[in-house]
Amino acid sequence: MSHINQDTMYHLCNGSLIDAYRFFGAHLIKADGLIKATRFSVFAPNAKEVSVLGPFNQYDIAAHKLEKIDERGVFSITIEDNLSRQPYKYHLLTHDNKGLYKSDPFATYSALRPDTVSIVSDPDLYTWQDETYMKNRPQKTPYHQAMNIYEVHLGTWMQKPNGDFHTYADLVDHLIPYVKKHHFTHIEILPLIEHPFDGSWGYQGTGYYSLTSRYGTIDDFKYFVDQCHQAGIKVLLDWVPGHFCKDDHGLYFFDGTPLFEYDDESRRENKEWGTVNFDLSKGHTRSFLISSALYFMKNYHVDGFRVDAVSYMLYYHGDTTQGENPGAIEFLQKLSKEIFAYHPNALLVAEDSSAYPKVTHPIENGGLGFNYKWNMGWMNDTLKYFKKDPIHRKYHHNLLTFSLMYTFSENYIMPFSHDEVVHGKKTLVDKMPGDYWQKFANYRALIGYLHTHPGKNLLFMGQEFAQMHEWKDYTELDWHLLSYPMHESALRFTSDMNALSKNEKALHELDHNPQGFEWIDADNADYSVLSFIRKSKDEKEIIVVLLNLTPEVHHNFPIGVPKAGIYREIINSDYQMYGGSNLYNGLPLETKNEPYKNFNHTIEVLLSPLSISVLKFSEER
């Protein structure tokens, strides 16, 4: 906790107070190792009076009125008592004499919903054990490393037998071993900021510093992150700086006026989602949000953020016809600057469905400063293609090839996220055409394509074992499906593809560099066959990827390759252990000196039905 002065207020109001949590909220004052008092400070420029209420004063508005300590609207009080773990709220009297009961915008913990009170907390009790991990983080983003992201909603990944949520600490013994076993490198968690409604999945928040109490305590979550790091797993949080919840106790019209949101109603109201848009041009809003991100990095050791709905910030309401939003663009650049100043190896990922240029380019080069962006175009095109009956796929071959026209313009993550398996869109396996066997064959080819296309990859929970039902935000995943052979085989294939993309440098080292990719044949629409090469930086490792996206089996199918010698199949989605028909290239494939397309050498392969086959160059002739 620090004292608020003129310098503090200058930085708050111009958007450069990046540690606002040190000044505002509830802070325990310690002396000689003991808590002597509790200080409350709140920014409410349009309030006449502010009181803090709680069981410590029988919720009496007159008992503890805050003093206005700055003409710009800062109210503060120090209560000579240890109020640790005490619930509290603010009562604000507006200039038109309306009384408002509000949660603390800077509260670091809150009561379990449906209660809406804030909780005085001591964030410094936990002793971290991840020093080795934190010290050994690279000083710049290692784009050459593999990234297999597992996107998780903590409340529904796995639940207790009675349907209650597991705590953050409980999940240490379940989620971390599972992620490790199946070769995921990152866990990305749907928003953990406090939110009133479970069905919003955390995307309609009220507490941007308050870790949701649904899953336990502050120390429980620190323990979870600590154990992830000790297991070598990075932790990303989904974060929502574009819009927030309209519930009366939250940020909405906090002091009776649109303090954090737009003054203009047409830009303020996000009618599509029933939320309110932050005005990212306001200095105190920028300070509030950037400080929130840094608070989670410093206090919880998280490795970065996936920023939700970036297109809705870049353009008013996400509508390009309304023009760019300069305040939001400046905010995003400021956010990236401060996050990477804190740690150059942080991850800042844009969920952006627009064609806004240079999202992952440095600010000094005219970019927004993110280091990754979700490839929404690839995701939409790929799923659109795979949903088609194989007999029609030859007429839509360009849906698979178009992404290579732009995939190296940004640092992309290829996402099959929660958004694709809800609201009637069906799960990945259920999107696939055909009978039961064909659905799973198509699914495996899709998962293989995810891992072999240039870019890092992300998969939402449940899709790794081909859950048939859409994700339900109130009950756990359908774990019982793993007792069925096809689902157990699907999990084995996803796990093996994760391992392959981690272990083969050619599949991750040049994900964002065109030197690491080469088409063999992008134009074989008639057969719905796609073939390409992935290469390591030194070009010593060569991977050949073959996709056959019809049920037809092709024997002695000619494929051009860059080097003469021996190629060995290292994985095939049609292996029997994955639920396939067990047609594969079991013997080493030796090249022939026959030209094919732009290549001087050819191998003849077996293309199994609805499959992906990955070959590796192993010996020069």
C-alpha positions in Angstrom: 0.0 0.0 0.0 1.2 3.5 -0.9 0.0 6.9 0.0 -2.0 8.8 -2.7 -0.5 12.2 -3.7 -0.5 14.6 -6.6 1.9 12.5 -8.6 -0.3 9.4 -8.1 -3.3 11.3 -9.4 -1.4 12.7 -12.4 -0.5 9.2 -13.5 -4.0 7.8 -12.7 -5.7 10.4 -14.8 -3.3 10.2 -17.8 -3.3 6.4 -18.0 0.2 5.7 -16.7 -0.5 4.5 -13.2 0.4 0.9 -13.8 0.3 -0.2 -10.1 -3.0 1.4 -9.1 -3.7 -1.6 -6.8 -1.0 -0.3 -4.4 -3.0 2.9 -3.8 -6.7 2.0 -4.1 -8.8 -0.7 -2.5 -8.6 -2.2 1.0 -5.1 -2.5 2.5 -4.0 -3.9 5.8 -1.4 -1.7 7.6 1.2 -3.7 9.4 3.8 -2.7 12.1 6.1 -5.0 13.9 4.7 -7.9 12.1 1.2 -7.3 13.3 -1.8 -5.8 11.5 -2.7 -2.5 13.2 -5.2 -0.9 10.9 -7.1 -1.1 7.6 -7.2 1.6 4.9 -9.9 2.0 2.3 -9.4 4.3 -0.7 -11.7 4.7 -3.7 -11.8 6.9 -6.8 -15.3 8.3 -7.3 -15.0 11.8 -8.7 -18.8 12.4 -9.0 -19.7 11.3 -5.4 -20.6 13.8 -2.7 -20.0 11.3 0.1 -18.5 7.8 0.4 -18.9 5.4 3.4 -17.5 1.9 4.0 -19.9 -0.6 5.4 -19.5 -4.0 7.0 -20.2 -6.1 10.0 -17.4 -4.2 11.8 -19.8 -1.2 11.9 -23.2 -2.9 11.6 -23.5 -1.6 8.0 -24.1 1.9 9.4 -23.6 4.5 6.7 -22.7 7.2 9.2 -20.1 5.1 11.1 -17.1 5.3 8.7 -17.3 8.1 6.2 -14.3 8.4 3.9 -12.5 11.7 3.7 -12.1 13.4 0.3 -8.3 13.7 0.1 -8.0 14.9 -3.5 -10.1 17.4 -5.4 -10.3 15.0 -8.4 -12.4 12.6 -6.3 -10.3 10.3 -4.1 -11.9 9.3 -0.8 -10.0 7.5 1.9 -10.2 6.3 5.5 -8.0 4.4 7.9 -9.8 2.3 10.5 -7.7 1.4 13.5 -8.6 -2.3 13.4 -7.5 -5.5 11.8 -10.3 -6.1 9.3 -8.7 -9.0 7.5 -11.3 -11.3 5.9 -14.1 -8.9 6.8 -16.8 -8.3 4.1 -17.4 -4.7 3.0 -19.1 -2.5 0.5 -19.1 1.2 -0.3 -22.1 3.5 -0.1 -21.8 6.4 -2.4 -24.1 9.5 -2.3 -24.2 11.0 -5.7 -24.6 14.7 -6.5 -28.3 14.2 -7.2 -28.6 12.5 -3.7 -29.0 9.0 -4.9 -27.5 6.3 -2.7 -25.5 3.5 -4.4 -24.1 0.3 -2.8 -21.0 -0.8 -4.6 -18.4 -3.5 -4.5 -14.8 -2.2 -4.4 -13.4 -2.0 -8.0 -9.9 -2.8 -6.5 -11.1 -5.6 -4.2 -8.7 -8.6 -4.5 -11.3 -11.1 -3.3 -15.1 -11.3 -3.0 -17.8 -13.3 -1.3 -19.2 -16.4 -3.1 -22.0 -15.5 -5.5 -24.9 -14.6 -5.2 -23.4 -12.4 -2.4 -21.8 -9.3 -3.9 -19.7 -8.0 -1.0 -15.9 -7.5 -1.3 -13.5 -9.1 1.2 -10.5 -7.5 2.9 -7.7 -9.9 2.0 -4.0 -10.2 2.6 -2.3 -11.1 -0.7 1.1 -11.7 0.8 0.6 -14.9 2.9 1.7 -17.5 0.3 5.3 -18.6 0.0 6.1 -19.4 -3.6 8.2 -22.4 -4.6 8.7 -21.6 -8.3 11.8 -19.5 -8.1 13.8 -21.8 -10.5 11.0 -21.5 -13.1 10.7 -17.7 -12.7 14.5 -17.1 -12.9 15.0 -19.4 -15.9 12.3 -17.8 -18.1 13.9 -16.6 -21.3 14.4 -12.8 -21.7 12.5 -12.9 -25.0 9.6 -14.8 -26.4 10.9 -18.2 -27.8 8.9 -18.3 -31.0 10.8 -21.4 -32.1 9.4 -23.6 -29.3 6.4 -25.8 -29.4 3.1 -24.6 -27.9 0.2 -27.0 -27.3 -2.4 -24.9 -25.4 -5.2 -26.7 -23.4 -8.1 -24.3 -23.0 -10.0 -25.0 -19.7 -13.1 -23.8 -17.9 -12.1 -24.7 -14.3 -15.6 -25.2 -13.0 -16.6 -27.9 -15.6 -13.4 -29.7 -16.5 -14.0 -32.1 -13.6 -16.4 -31.8 -10.7 -16.9 -33.4 -7.3 -19.3 -36.4 -7.1 -22.0 -34.1 -5.8 -21.6 -31.7 -8.7 -19.8 -29.0 -6.7 -16.7 -27.3 -8.2 -13.3 -28.5 -7.3 -11.0 -25.9 -5.8 -7.9 -24.5 -7.5 -5.9 -26.7 -5.0 -8.0 -29.8 -5.8 -7.2 -29.4 -9.5 -3.5 -29.7 -8.8 -3.8 -33.4 -8.3 -6.1 -33.9 -11.4 -5.6 -31.3 -14.1 -1.8 -30.8 -14.0 -1.0 -34.6 -14.3 -3.5 -34.9 -17.1 -2.0 -31.9 -19.0 1.5 -33.2 -18.5 0.6 -36.8 -19.5 -0.9 -35.7 -22.8 1.9 -33.3 -23.7 0.2 -30.0 -23.5 2.6 -27.1 -22.7 0.2 -24.4 -21.6 -3.1 -24.2 -19.7 -5.3 -21.3 -20.8 -8.1 -20.6 -18.3 -11.4 -19.0 -19.1 -11.7 -15.7 -17.1 -11.2 -15.8 -13.4 -12.1 -12.3 -12.6 -15.1 -12.2 -10.3 -18.4 -12.4 -12.1 -22.0 -12.8 -10.8 -23.4 -15.2 -13.4 -21.9 -18.7 -14.0 -23.4 -18.7 -17.5 -21.3 -15.8 -18.6 -18.2 -18.1 -18.2 -16.4 -15.1 -16.7 -16.7 -12.8 -19.7 -19.1 -10.4 -17.8 -16.9 -9.4 -14.9 -17.3 -7.1 -11.9 -14.0 -7.5 -10.2 -10.9 -7.0 -12.3 -8.6 -7.6 -9.3 -10.8 -10.1 -7.5 -10.0 -13.7 -8.2 -13.3 -15.5 -8.3 -14.1 -17.3 -5.1 -16.0 -20.1 -6.9 -12.9 -22.3 -6.9 -11.4 -21.5 -3.5 -9.0 -18.9 -2.0 -6.3 -16.7 -3.3 -3.7 -19.1 -1.8 -5.4 -22.0 -3.5 -4.9 -20.4 -6.9 -1.3 -19.4 -6.1 -0.6 -23.0 -5.2 -2.1 -24.2 -8.5 0.0 -21.8 -10.6 3.1 -22.7 -8.5 2.6 -26.4 -9.2 2.0 -25.8 -12.9 5.3 -24.0 -13.1 7.1 -26.7 -11.2 5.7 -29.1 -13.7 7.0 -26.9 -16.6 3.5 -25.8 -17.6 2.8 -22.1 -18.4 -0.5 -20.5 -17.3 -2.5 -18.1 -19.4 -5.6 -16.2 -18.3 -8.4 -15.2 -20.5 -8.9 -11.5 -19.9 -11.7 -9.1 -20.9 -10.7 -5.4 -21.1 -13.3 -4.6 -23.7 -16.6 -4.8 -21.8 -18.0 -5.5 -18.3 -21.1 -6.6 -16.4 -24.1 -4.2 -15.9 -25.1 -5.5 -12.4 -25.7 -2.6 -10.0 -23.1 -3.5 -7.5 -20.3 -3.4 -10.1 -18.4 -0.9 -12.2 -21.5 0.2 -14.1 -22.2 3.9 -13.4 -20.0 3.5 -10.4 -20.4 7.0 -8.9 -23.7 7.7 -10.6 -22.1 8.6 -13.9 -20.3 6.5 -16.6 -17.0 6.6 -14.8 -15.2 3.6 -16.6 -17.5 3.4 -19.6 -18.4 5.7 -22.5 -20.4 8.8 -21.8 -22.1 8.3 -25.2 -24.8 5.8 -24.8 -24.5 4.6 -28.4 -20.9 3.5 -27.8 -21.4 2.5 -24.2 -24.2 -0.1 -24.5 -23.1 -3.5 -25.9 -26.5 -4.7 -26.8 -25.3 -7.9 -28.5 -23.9 -9.2 -25.2 -25.9 -7.2 -22.7 -22.8 -5.6 -21.3 -21.1 -2.2 -21.2 -18.0 -1.2 -23.2 -15.1 0.3 -21.4 -14.0 3.8 -22.7 -10.4 2.9 -23.3 -9.6 6.6 -24.1 -10.1 7.6 -20.5 -6.9 7.8 -18.5 -8.2 6.3 -15.3 -9.8 3.4 -17.2 -6.5 2.6 -18.8 -4.7 2.8 -15.5 -7.4 0.5 -13.9 -7.1 -2.2 -16.6 -3.3 -2.2 -17.2 -2.8 -2.3 -13.4 -5.2 -5.3 -13.3 -3.1 -7.3 -15.9 0.1 -6.5 -14.1 -1.4 -7.4 -10.7 -2.2 -10.9 -12.0 1.3 -11.3 -13.4 3.0 -10.0 -10.3 0.7 -11.4 -7.6 -0.2 -14.7 -9.2 2.8 -15.3 -11.4 0.7 -15.9 -14.5 2.6 -16.1 -17.8 0.3 -14.0 -19.9 -3.1 -13.3 -21.3 -5.5 -14.1 -24.1 -7.3 -10.8 -24.7 -10.9 -11.3 -25.5 -12.8 -9.6 -28.4 -10.0 -7.4 -29.7 -12.0 -6.6 -32.9 -14.7 -5.0 -30.7 -12.1 -2.7 -29.3 -10.3 -1.9 -32.6 -13.6 -0.9 -34.1 -16.6 0.5 -32.3 -18.9 -2.5 -31.6 -16.7 -4.5 -33.9 -18.2 -2.8 -36.9 -15.6 -1.7 -39.4 -18.1 0.7 -41.0 -18.0 2.8 -37.8 -14.3 3.3 -38.2 -11.3 2.6 -36.0 -11.3 3.4 -32.3 -8.1 5.4 -31.7 -8.5 5.3 -27.9 -8.6 1.5 -27.9 -5.7 1.2 -30.2 -3.6 3.4 -28.0 -4.7 1.4 -25.0 -3.7 -1.9 -26.5 -0.3 -0.5 -27.5 0.2 0.8 -24.0 -0.9 -2.5 -22.5 1.6 -4.5 -24.5 4.4 -2.0 -23.7 3.9 -2.3 -20.0 3.5 -6.1 -20.0 6.6 -6.7 -21.9 8.5 -4.1 -19.9 7.6 -6.2 -16.8 8.7 -9.4 -18.5 9.8 -9.8 -22.2 8.8 -13.5 -22.2 5.2 -12.8 -21.4 2.5 -14.0 -23.7 -0.1 -11.5 -25.0 -2.5 -13.1 -27.4 -5.2 -11.3 -29.4 -8.5 -13.0 -30.0 -9.2 -10.9 -33.1 -11.5 -11.8 -35.9 -10.8 -8.6 -37.9 -8.3 -8.0 -40.7 -6.6 -5.2 -38.8 -2.9 -5.3 -39.8 0.2 -5.8 -37.7 -1.5 -7.0 -34.6 1.6 -9.0 -33.6 4.1 -6.5 -34.9 6.2 -4.2 -32.6 4.7 -0.9 -31.7 7.7 0.9 -33.2 6.9 -0.7 -36.5 3.3 0.4 -36.4 1.9 -2.7 -34.8 -0.3 -3.3 -31.7 2.5 -5.1 -29.9 0.8 -8.5 -29.2 3.1 -11.4 -29.7 0.4 -13.9 -30.8 -3.0 -13.7 -32.5 -5.7 -16.4 -33.0 -6.0 -17.4 -36.6 -9.8 -17.1 -36.8 -9.8 -17.2 -40.6 -8.0 -20.5 -40.7 -10.3 -21.9 -38.0 -13.5 -20.9 -39.9 -12.3 -22.0 -43.3 -11.0 -25.4 -42.0 -14.2 -26.2 -40.1 -16.3 -25.2 -43.0 -14.3 -27.5 -45.3 -14.3 -30.5 -42.9 -18.1 -30.2 -42.3 -18.7 -30.9 -46.0 -19.4 -34.4 -47.3 -16.2 -35.7 -48.9 -17.9 -36.0 -52.3 -18.2 -32.2 -52.4 -14.8 -31.3 -50.9 -13.0 -31.0 -54.2 -15.2 -28.0 -55.0 -14.0 -26.2 -51.8 -10.3 -27.1 -51.8 -9.3 -23.5 -51.6 -10.7 -23.4 -48.0 -7.7 -25.5 -47.0 -5.0 -23.7 -49.0 -6.0 -20.0 -48.6 -4.5 -19.6 -45.1 -1.0 -20.0 -46.6 -1.5 -16.7 -48.4 -1.4 -14.9 -45.1 -0.2 -17.2 -42.3 3.2 -15.7 -42.0 2.0 -12.1 -41.8 1.3 -12.5 -38.1 2.4 -14.9 -35.3 -0.6 -17.1 -35.3 -2.1 -19.6 -32.9 -4.5 -22.0 -34.6 -7.5 -22.3 -32.3 -10.3 -24.8 -31.8 -11.7 -23.0 -28.8 -14.8 -23.1 -26.6 -16.6 -20.8 -29.0 -16.7 -23.5 -31.6 -18.4 -26.2 -29.5 -21.4 -24.2 -28.0 -24.7 -22.6 -29.1 -25.6 -25.4 -31.6 -22.3 -25.4 -33.4 -21.7 -29.0 -32.3 -18.4 -30.5 -31.1 -15.5 -31.1 -33.4 -16.3 -34.8 -33.9 -20.0 -34.2 -34.3 -19.4 -31.5 -37.0 -17.8 -34.2 -39.1 -19.9 -35.9 -41.9 -20.5 -39.6 -42.4 -21.2 -42.5 -40.2 -19.7 -43.2 -36.8 -16.4 -44.5 -38.1 -16.1 -41.7 -40.7 -16.8 -39.0 -38.1 -13.8 -40.2 -36.0 -11.6 -40.6 -39.1 -12.4 -37.0 -40.1 -11.9 -35.8 -36.6 -8.4 -37.4 -36.4 -7.4 -35.9 -39.7 -8.6 -32.5 -38.4 -6.5 -32.8 -35.2 -3.5 -33.8 -37.3 -3.9 -30.8 -39.5 -4.1 -28.6 -36.5 -0.7 -29.8 -35.4 1.0 -29.8 -38.7 -0.2 -26.4 -40.1 2.3 -23.6 -39.4 1.5 -21.8 -36.2 1.0 -22.8 -32.5 -2.1 -24.7 -31.6 -5.0 -24.5 -29.0 -7.6 -27.1 -28.2 -10.6 -26.7 -25.8 -11.1 -29.3 -23.1 -13.1 -32.3 -24.1 -12.2 -32.1 -27.7 -9.0 -34.1 -27.1 -11.1 -37.2 -26.5 -13.8 -36.3 -29.1 -16.7 -35.4 -26.7 -19.9 -35.9 -28.6 -22.1 -33.4 -26.8 -21.5 -29.7 -26.8 -19.8 -28.2 -23.8 -22.2 -27.6 -21.0 -21.3 -24.7 -18.6 -22.9 -26.4 -15.6 -21.6 -30.0 -15.5 -18.3 -31.7 -16.0 -16.9 -33.2 -19.2 -18.2 -36.5 -20.4 -15.3 -38.5 -18.9 -17.3 -41.7 -19.1 -16.7 -41.7 -22.8 -13.1 -42.8 -22.2 -14.5 -46.3 -21.5 -15.5 -46.5 -25.2 -12.7 -47.6 -27.5 -13.1 -44.8 -30.1 -12.9 -42.0 -27.5 -9.9 -43.6 -25.8 -8.3 -43.9 -29.2 -9.1 -40.3 -30.0 -7.3 -39.2 -26.8 -4.3 -41.3 -27.6 -4.1 -39.8 -31.1 -4.3 -36.2 -29.7 -1.7 -37.0 -27.1 0.6 -38.5 -29.7 0.2 -35.5 -32.0 0.9 -33.2 -29.1 4.1 -35.2 -28.4 5.0 -35.2 -32.1 4.7 -31.4 -32.5 6.8 -31.0 -29.4 9.5 -33.4 -30.3 9.9 -32.7 -34.0 11.7 -29.4 -34.6 10.4 -29.2 -38.1 6.8 -28.9 -36.7 7.4 -25.9 -34.5 10.8 -24.2 -35.0 9.8 -22.1 -38.0 6.0 -21.8 -37.3 6.1 -18.1 -38.2 8.7 -18.2 -41.0 7.9 -19.1 -44.6 11.3 -20.8 -44.8 9.8 -23.6 -42.7 7.0 -24.5 -45.1 6.8 -25.7 -48.7 3.9 -27.0 -50.7 4.3 -30.3 -52.4 0.9 -30.2 -54.1 -1.6 -27.5 -53.1 -3.9 -28.1 -56.1 -5.0 -31.7 -56.1 -8.6 -30.8 -55.6 -9.9 -33.8 -57.6 -8.5 -36.2 -55.1 -8.9 -33.9 -52.1 -5.3 -34.6 -51.2 -3.1 -32.0 -49.6 0.6 -32.4 -49.3 3.3 -30.1 -47.9 6.7 -30.0 -46.2 7.7 -28.7 -42.8 11.4 -28.0 -42.2 13.7 -27.2 -39.3 15.8 -24.0 -39.3 18.9 -25.9 -40.4 16.8 -27.9 -42.9 18.3 -31.1 -41.6 14.9 -32.2 -40.4 12.2 -32.6 -43.1 8.7 -33.6 -42.4 6.2 -34.6 -45.2 2.5 -34.2 -44.4 -0.1 -36.0 -46.4 -3.9 -35.5 -46.0 -6.3 -37.7 -47.8 -9.7 -36.2 -47.2 -12.0 -38.7 -49.0 -12.8 -42.3 -48.0 -10.9 -43.6 -51.1 -7.7 -45.5 -50.6 -4.9 -44.7 -52.9 -2.0 -47.2 -53.5 1.3 -46.2 -55.0 0.3 -42.5 -54.9 3.3 -40.4 -56.2 4.5 -37.6 -53.9 7.4 -35.2 -54.7 10.1 -34.8 -52.1 13.1 -32.5 -51.7 15.8 -35.0 -51.0 16.8 -38.4 -52.3 16.8 -41.2 -49.7 14.6 -42.9 -47.2 11.4 -41.5 -45.7 9.7 -43.3 -42.8 6.1 -42.8 -41.6 6.2 -41.7 -38.0 2.4 -41.4 -37.5 -0.8 -42.2 -39.3 -4.3 -41.4 -38.1 -5.5 -44.6 -39.7 -3.5 -46.9 -37.3 -5.7 -49.4 -35.6 -4.7 -48.1 -32.2 -6.3 -44.8 -33.1 -9.5 -46.5 -34.3 -8.5 -46.6 -38.0 -8.6 -49.3 -40.6 -4.9 -50.0 -40.1 -3.8 -49.1 -43.6 -0.4 -47.4 -43.4 3.1 -47.2 -44.8 4.9 -49.7 -42.6 8.0 -50.1 -44.6 10.6 -47.4 -45.3 9.9 -45.4 -48.5 12.8 -45.0 -50.9 12.8 -42.2 -53.4 12.8 -42.6 -57.2 14.6 -40.2 -59.5 11.4 -39.2 -61.1 10.3 -35.5 -61.1 7.0 -34.5 -59.6 5.8 -30.8 -59.6 8.9 -28.8 -58.6 10.8 -31.8 -57.1 13.3 -34.0 -58.6 12.5 -37.0 -56.5 9.4 -39.0 -55.8 8.1 -41.5 -53.3 5.1 -43.7 -53.8 2.8 -43.9 -50.7 -0.3 -45.5 -49.5 -2.9 -42.9 -48.7 -5.3 -44.4 -46.2 -9.0 -43.2 -46.1 -9.9 -39.9 -44.4 -6.4 -39.7 -42.8 -3.3 -37.7 -42.1 0.1 -39.3 -42.6 3.3 -37.8 -41.4 6.6 -38.9 -42.9 10.1 -38.0 -41.8 13.2 -37.9 -44.0 15.7 -40.3 -42.3 18.6 -41.2 -44.6 20.2 -39.7 -47.6 21.0 -42.0 -50.4 
